[in-house]
Amino acid sequence: MLYDGLVSSLSQAGEAIRDGRIEEAHNKLIKSQDIILELDASLNMEFEISRHLHAVYDFLYRQAVKANVDKDFKIAESCLVMARELRDAWLQAANSQVGSTLASSADAK
């Protein structure tokens, strides 16, 4: 899942910033930015939720760039918190869908 990769990259970037490993922080933040762009590119803009997610991804991308330019641990951490929340929301939605599908299948029998 792209969100897992985003969370991992942002976590590693924050650690690298904190520890002064500037090149590693840069590389992890670039990877994070690439993942955010991929998430944004996958949106189907025919749906309202996609327009909202686009705004979230745009903000997250700009913050990741700022964290990279400034090597700012707090900004990287706030990006990580947002990425975790997005990942967890998607996991919850997916699990709800699976649960609904299983319940519907059981009811049909």
C-alpha positions as CSV (number, residue, x, y, z in Angstrom):
1,M,0.0,0.0,0.0
2,L,1.4,3.4,-0.9
3,Y,0.4,4.8,2.4
4,D,2.6,2.3,4.2
5,G,5.5,3.5,2.1
6,L,4.7,7.1,2.8
7,V,4.6,6.6,6.5
8,S,7.8,4.6,6.4
9,S,9.6,7.3,4.3
10,L,8.4,10.1,6.5
11,S,9.3,8.3,9.7
12,Q,12.8,7.7,8.4
13,A,13.1,11.3,7.1
14,G,12.2,12.6,10.6
15,E,14.8,10.4,12.2
16,A,17.4,11.4,9.7
17,I,16.7,15.1,10.3
18,R,16.8,14.7,14.0
19,D,20.2,12.8,13.8
20,G,21.7,15.2,11.3
21,R,21.8,12.8,8.4
22,I,21.0,15.4,5.8
23,E,21.4,13.4,2.6
24,E,19.3,10.5,3.9
25,A,16.6,13.0,5.1
26,H,16.6,14.6,1.6
27,N,16.3,11.2,-0.1
28,K,13.5,10.0,2.1
29,L,11.6,13.3,1.7
30,I,12.0,13.1,-2.1
31,K,10.6,9.6,-1.9
32,S,7.7,10.8,0.2
33,Q,7.0,13.6,-2.3
34,D,7.0,11.0,-5.1
35,I,4.5,8.8,-3.2
36,I,2.2,11.8,-2.6
37,L,2.3,12.7,-6.3
38,E,1.4,9.1,-7.1
39,L,-1.5,9.1,-4.7
40,D,-2.7,12.4,-6.2
41,A,-2.4,11.1,-9.8
42,S,-4.5,8.1,-8.9
43,L,-7.6,10.2,-8.0
44,N,-10.7,10.0,-10.1
45,M,-11.7,13.7,-10.1
46,E,-15.3,12.8,-11.0
47,F,-15.9,12.2,-7.3
48,E,-16.2,14.9,-4.7
49,I,-14.1,13.0,-2.3
50,S,-11.2,13.0,-4.8
51,R,-11.3,16.8,-5.0
52,H,-11.0,16.9,-1.2
53,L,-8.2,14.4,-1.2
54,H,-6.4,16.4,-3.9
55,A,-6.4,19.4,-1.6
56,V,-5.1,17.3,1.3
57,Y,-2.4,15.7,-0.9
58,D,-1.4,19.2,-2.3
59,F,-1.0,20.5,1.3
60,L,0.9,17.4,2.4
61,Y,3.2,17.7,-0.7
62,R,4.0,21.3,0.0
63,Q,4.7,20.6,3.6
64,A,7.1,17.7,2.7
65,V,8.9,20.1,0.3
66,K,9.2,22.7,3.1
67,A,10.4,20.0,5.5
68,N,13.1,19.1,3.0
69,V,14.2,22.6,2.1
70,D,14.4,23.7,5.8
71,K,15.3,20.2,7.2
72,D,12.6,20.9,9.7
73,F,11.9,18.0,12.1
74,K,8.5,19.4,13.3
75,I,7.2,19.8,9.8
76,A,8.3,16.3,8.8
77,E,6.6,15.0,12.0
78,S,3.4,16.8,11.2
79,C,3.5,15.2,7.7
80,L,4.0,11.8,9.3
81,V,1.0,12.3,11.6
82,M,-1.2,13.3,8.6
83,A,0.1,10.3,6.6
84,R,-0.7,7.9,9.4
85,E,-4.2,9.3,9.8
86,L,-4.8,9.0,6.1
87,R,-3.5,5.4,6.1
88,D,-5.6,4.4,9.1
89,A,-8.7,6.0,7.6
90,W,-8.2,4.0,4.4
91,L,-7.6,0.8,6.3
92,Q,-10.7,1.3,8.4
93,A,-12.8,2.0,5.2
94,A,-11.4,-1.1,3.6
95,N,-12.1,-3.3,6.6
96,S,-15.6,-1.9,6.8
97,Q,-16.1,-2.8,3.1
98,V,-14.8,-6.3,3.6
99,G,-17.1,-6.7,6.7
100,S,-20.1,-5.5,4.7
101,T,-19.3,-7.8,1.8
102,L,-18.9,-10.8,4.1
103,A,-22.2,-10.0,5.9
104,S,-24.0,-9.7,2.6
105,S,-22.6,-13.0,1.4
106,A,-23.7,-14.7,4.6
107,D,-27.2,-13.2,4.4
108,A,-27.5,-14.4,0.8
109,K,-27.0,-18.0,1.8
